[in-house]
Amino acid sequence: MAASVPVRVEIPAIEVDSELMDLGLEEDGSLEVPPGAFPAGWYTGAPTPGELGPAIIAGHIDWVTGPGVFHRLGALAVDDTVRVHRTDGTVATFRVTEVSQHAKDEFPTAKVYGDIDHAGLRLISCGGDFDTSTRHYVDNIVVYAEMVT
C-alpha cells in the first residue's frame, strides 16, 4: 500500500477501537508514549501501516485512572485480526503471528524496528509485574503481525 497516516486501530479479540495520535522519539532516543490511557499512538518514524516494513503502534496497559487502551494486549493470540484505518480511506488488515513478553532491559529492538520484507505491524505496551518502587512495569509486551489485505 502507498503511505497514508493511520487514524484508528481496531482489535476485535480484545475489544480495542481507538483513535491514533502521532508519537515521536524522546530526547534519549526511546519511543514517546501517549500522555494518557487513551488513545493509542503511531510512531511517525516508522512506515505507515500497510507500507513495506514494520509499522509501530503503542499504548498503555493501564493508567492512574484505570485500564488503558492495550489493557488486554497480552491476551491476543496467533491469527487474531488487527485493522488499521488510514487517512486515504483504506483499511490495512493484519494477522497476529506472535505475542511475546520481554524484560525492558532485553527489549528486542532489532526485531521490532528492523527491516522486514513485508508490511508488518508491531503493537507495544508494558506488561509483567508492576514494580511499586519505580512505579513501572518490568516487561514489555510486543505483538507481531503481518498484513493480509
N, C-alpha and C positions, 0 to 999 in steps of 0.2 A: 504494500500500500504506500501511497505517497504520504509525506509528512502532513500531519494535522493534529493540532493540540487536543489532548484529551480533556473532556469536561465532566465525565461521570463514570463511575465504576459500579458494576452490579455483580454480586457473587451470591446467586440464589441459595446455595447449600448452607451458607452461614448468615443469610438474611441481611446482606450488605447492599445498600443502594445509597451511594454518596457522591456528592459533587466533588470535584477535584480542584485543589489550589496549586499554584506553582511553588516548587521548592528549589533552592539552590544549594550552595555549599557554605558551611560555616568558615570562619577565618582559619581554623585548624585543618581544613580540608574535609571534615566529616560532613555527611549528609544533613542538611537542615531538616528539622521535623516540624510538623504542623504545630501551631501555637495552642491548640486545644484538642479535646476529644474527637471533634468533628470539624471539618471534613478530612478525608484522606488527601494526600498530596502527590503530585507527579514531579519527578526530578527532571528539570528542564535541560540538564546537561547530558541527558541520555536520549536515545531515539524516541520518537513518539510511538505509542502502542500501534503495532501494525507495520512499522518500518523494520528493515533488517537490523537486527541487534537486540540487546536487552533493554526494554523499557522498564522503568523503576517507579513503583507506587508504594508509598509508606504511610503508615497510620498508627495511632496509639492503640494499645490493648486496653488501657483504662486511663482515667484522669481523676483528679480530686473530686469531680462531680459524678463519677460512676463509670460504667463501661464505655470504652472508646469504639471507634469505627471498626477496628480489627480485633475486637474482644475475643472472637472465636476463630481467628485465623489459623491457629494450630489444629483445629478440627477439620480443616479441608483434607480431602483425600485425592489420590490419583484419579484422573478422569473427571473431576468436578469442573464446572464451567465458570469462566470469568469473562464478562462482557465489558468492553470499554467504549463508551460513546465519544465521538470526536467532533470537532467544530465543523467539519465538512459534511456532517450528517450521516457518516458511515459508522458502523459498529465493528470493532475488531473483537473476534471471539477467540478465546484461548482455552486450552485444555491443561489442567494441572498435571504435571509429570513427576513432581517431587515436593515433599514437605519436609523441611529439616529444622533442627534447632542447634544452635552453636553458642558456646560461651562468647561473650562480647570480645574478649581478647583473642579469640580464634575465628573471628568473622571471615568467611570465605570470599574476600574482596575480589579476587581474580575470577572466581566462578560467577559471582553476582554481576559484576560490571564488565567483565572481559568480552572480547569479540565472540560472536556466535554466527553460524551460517544460516540462520533463520530468524523470523520475527518472534521474539520471546518476551516474556513478562516476568518480572520479579516483584513479589509483594513482600514487604518487610515490616516487622513490628518487634516489640520487645516480648520476652517470654521467660519461662523458667521461674525460679524463686525470686521473691522480692526481698532485696537487702534493705532492711529498715535503717541501717546506719548510713547508707549512701542515698537512700530513697530512690533507688533504681532497680530494675530487673537485671538479673545477672546474665541472661541469654538474649539472643535474637532468634526469631522465627523467620525463616525465609521460604517462600513458596515459589517454585519454578513452574512456568507454564509455556506452552508453545501455541502459536496461532493456528487455528484450524479453518477459519473463514474471515 
